[in-house]
Each structure stands twice: as structure tokens, then as C-alpha cells.
């Protein structure tokens, strides 16, 4: 905003400098008895030059305002994206808690369904965070192991699946903390 005021001040200063120069030229021509048409052409020239100067200053000011607006838009989009990501990661953390509860109560079909939902959320957000890319193979392995368990396979250790889920939850929480402006002074 201060930049706009400086542009207005510059415009006013240029106007008065031009007015003073035109006045001295006018006085000079009055002394030398030049006709009125020449004087009017001098004022017209000044008005044209001043108009061009004001137009250039205005264009520069508009260009700066566009850049500031674009920066604010990008910053707002980033903040909204962070809020959405925090929400999605919170949802994923809740899914993990739900899966853990299903695993403890040996409802493996429900665990499998919710684990697939978790995998989807992780994949959808993995383009933003490499840490999530590293989790996809573990979730895929857990989905496969749970599917085998649902199909009646023996020897599948649910404890390992629960440990993987806890590690995933920890990673999600770390990402949420880095995104949350309450915990992050850099944003």
C-alpha cells in the first residue's frame, strides 16, 4: 500500500514540476510576444507528456498490484492445501485407530476394508510427501496379509500389521505437525 502512495506522490510531484516549467515557458513567450496558438500548443504538449507519464506510472503500479495479488493467491492456495492435507491425514489417523480396534476384536474383513481406505488416502497424498511414498509398500504388504488371513491362511502375524500401522500413524502425525501453523514458526 505504501508503494501505491509513493507512486501517487511521484505523479503529483511530476505534475507540479511540469506546471512550473510550463509556466516559465509561458512567461518566456509572453516576454517575446508569441501568439496564443503557440502558447496553447505548449500547454497541449505538456498535457500529453504528463498524461503519458501518469499512464506509465499507473501501468507500473497496476503491474505491481497484480504481482502482489498473485503472490497472495498462491499463498492462500498453499494454506488451503495444507488445511485439506491436515484434515485428510487426521482422517487417516482415525482410520488407523479404527483398523487397530477391528484387529483387536478379530474382525479381519472390516480391517481389510478400512486398510484399503487408508491405502487410498496415503496414495492420494503421496505426491506431496516422500515419507508417504515410503509407507505404500508396507500398507500393500499389510493388505495382502490381511486378505490371506480373511481367506483362512495361517501364520499371518497380526502383531506385525499393528506395528506397521503404529509406524504409519507416527509418520502421519509428524507430517501434520510440520503443516500445522500452530506448531510451525516458518509458515
C-alpha positions as CSV (number, residue, x, y, z in Angstrom):
1,X,0.0,0.0,0.0
2,X,2.9,2.4,0.8
3,X,4.2,1.7,-2.7
4,X,0.9,3.0,-4.2
5,X,1.2,6.2,-2.2
6,X,4.7,6.7,-3.4
7,X,3.5,6.4,-7.0
8,X,0.8,9.0,-6.3
9,X,3.3,11.3,-4.7
10,X,5.6,10.9,-7.7
11,X,2.7,11.7,-10.0
12,X,1.8,14.9,-8.1
13,X,5.5,16.0,-8.0
14,X,5.9,15.5,-11.7
15,X,2.7,17.4,-12.3
16,X,3.9,20.4,-10.4
17,X,7.3,20.3,-11.9
18,X,5.8,20.2,-15.4
19,X,3.4,23.0,-14.4
20,X,6.3,25.2,-13.2
21,X,8.3,24.5,-16.4
22,X,5.2,25.3,-18.5
23,X,4.7,28.5,-16.5
24,X,8.3,29.6,-17.2
25,X,8.0,28.8,-20.8
26,X,4.7,30.7,-20.9
27,X,6.3,33.7,-19.3
28,X,9.2,33.5,-21.7
29,X,6.9,33.5,-24.7
30,X,4.9,36.4,-23.2
31,X,8.0,38.4,-23.0
32,X,8.9,37.7,-26.6
33,X,5.2,38.3,-27.7
34,X,4.5,34.9,-29.2
35,X,0.9,34.3,-30.4
36,X,-1.8,32.4,-28.5
37,X,-1.8,29.4,-30.7
38,X,1.9,28.7,-29.9
39,X,1.1,29.0,-26.2
40,X,-1.8,26.6,-26.5
41,X,0.4,24.1,-28.3
42,X,2.9,24.3,-25.5
43,X,0.2,23.6,-22.9
44,X,-1.1,20.7,-25.1
45,X,2.3,19.2,-25.4
46,X,2.8,19.4,-21.6
47,X,-0.6,17.8,-21.1
48,X,0.2,15.0,-23.5
49,X,3.6,14.3,-21.9
50,X,2.1,14.5,-18.4
51,X,-0.6,12.1,-19.5
52,X,1.9,9.6,-20.9
53,X,4.0,9.9,-17.7
54,X,0.9,9.3,-15.5
55,X,-0.1,6.4,-17.7
56,X,3.3,4.7,-17.4
57,X,3.3,5.2,-13.6
58,X,-0.2,3.8,-13.4
59,X,0.8,0.7,-15.5
60,X,3.8,0.1,-13.3
61,X,1.5,0.4,-10.2
62,X,-1.1,-2.0,-11.7
63,X,1.6,-4.5,-12.6
64,X,3.0,-4.4,-9.0
65,X,-0.5,-4.9,-7.7
66,X,-1.0,-7.9,-10.0
67,X,2.2,-9.4,-8.7
68,X,1.2,-8.9,-5.1
69,X,-2.3,-10.3,-5.8
70,X,-0.8,-13.4,-7.5
71,X,1.6,-13.9,-4.6
72,X,-1.4,-13.6,-2.1
73,X,-3.4,-16.1,-4.2
74,X,-0.6,-18.6,-4.2
75,X,0.0,-18.2,-0.5
76,X,-3.8,-18.7,0.2
77,X,-3.9,-21.8,-2.1
78,X,-0.9,-23.2,-0.2
79,X,-2.6,-22.6,3.2
80,X,-5.9,-24.1,2.0
81,X,-4.0,-27.1,0.6
82,X,-2.2,-27.5,4.0
83,X,-5.6,-27.4,5.8
84,X,-7.1,-30.0,3.5
85,X,-4.0,-32.2,3.9
86,X,-4.1,-31.9,7.7
87,X,-7.7,-32.9,7.5
88,X,-7.0,-35.9,5.3
89,X,-4.1,-37.0,7.4
90,X,-6.3,-36.7,10.5
91,X,-8.8,-38.9,8.8
92,X,-6.1,-41.4,8.0
93,X,-5.0,-41.4,11.7
94,X,-8.6,-42.1,12.7
95,X,-8.7,-44.9,10.1
96,X,-5.7,-46.4,11.7
97,X,-7.3,-46.3,15.2
98,X,-10.4,-48.0,13.7
99,X,-8.3,-50.7,12.0
100,X,-6.5,-51.3,15.2
101,X,-9.8,-51.8,17.0
102,X,-11.0,-54.2,14.4
103,X,-7.8,-56.2,14.5
104,X,-8.0,-56.4,18.3
105,X,-11.6,-57.8,18.0
106,X,-10.5,-60.1,15.2
107,X,-12.9,-58.5,12.6
108,X,-10.4,-59.0,9.8
109,X,-12.9,-58.3,6.9
110,X,-13.6,-54.9,8.4
111,X,-9.9,-54.3,9.0
112,X,-9.2,-55.2,5.4
113,X,-11.8,-52.8,4.1
114,X,-10.6,-49.9,6.2
115,X,-6.9,-50.7,5.5
116,X,-7.7,-50.3,1.7
117,X,-9.3,-47.0,2.5
118,X,-6.2,-45.9,4.4
119,X,-4.0,-47.0,1.4
120,X,-6.1,-44.8,-0.9
121,X,-5.7,-41.8,1.4
122,X,-1.9,-42.4,1.6
123,X,-1.6,-42.7,-2.1
124,X,-3.7,-39.6,-2.8
125,X,-1.3,-37.6,-0.6
126,X,1.9,-39.3,-1.6
127,X,2.7,-36.8,-4.4
128,X,3.2,-34.1,-1.7
129,X,5.3,-36.0,0.8
130,X,8.0,-38.6,0.1
131,X,7.6,-40.0,3.5
132,X,4.1,-41.3,2.4
133,X,5.6,-42.9,-0.7
134,X,7.8,-45.0,1.7
135,X,4.7,-46.2,3.5
136,X,2.9,-47.6,0.5
137,X,4.8,-50.9,0.2
138,X,4.1,-51.6,3.9
139,X,0.4,-50.9,3.6
140,X,0.3,-53.1,0.4
141,X,2.0,-55.9,2.3
142,X,-0.4,-55.5,5.2
143,X,-3.4,-55.5,2.8
144,X,-2.1,-58.7,1.2
145,X,-1.5,-60.4,4.6
146,X,-5.0,-59.4,5.9
147,X,-6.5,-60.7,2.7
148,X,-4.8,-64.0,3.2
149,X,-5.9,-64.0,6.8
150,X,-9.5,-63.4,5.7
151,X,-9.2,-66.3,3.3
152,X,-8.2,-68.5,6.2
153,X,-4.4,-68.6,5.9
154,X,-2.4,-69.5,9.0
155,X,0.8,-68.0,10.2
156,X,-0.1,-64.3,9.5
157,X,1.1,-62.2,12.4
158,X,-1.5,-59.6,13.2
159,X,1.0,-58.0,15.6
160,X,3.3,-57.0,12.7
161,X,0.4,-55.4,10.9
162,X,-0.5,-53.5,14.1
163,X,3.2,-52.4,14.4
164,X,3.2,-51.2,10.8
165,X,0.0,-49.2,11.5
166,X,1.6,-47.6,14.5
167,X,4.6,-46.5,12.5
168,X,2.3,-45.1,9.8
169,X,0.4,-43.2,12.4
170,X,3.6,-41.7,13.7
171,X,4.7,-40.6,10.3
172,X,1.3,-39.1,9.6
173,X,1.4,-37.2,12.9
174,X,4.9,-35.8,12.1
175,X,3.7,-34.5,8.7
176,X,0.6,-32.9,10.3
177,X,2.7,-31.2,12.9
178,X,5.0,-29.7,10.2
179,X,2.0,-28.4,8.3
180,X,0.1,-27.0,11.3
181,X,0.9,-23.3,11.7
182,X,0.3,-23.6,15.5
183,X,3.4,-25.9,15.7
184,X,5.5,-24.4,12.8
185,X,7.0,-20.9,13.1
186,X,8.2,-21.0,9.4
187,X,4.7,-20.6,8.0
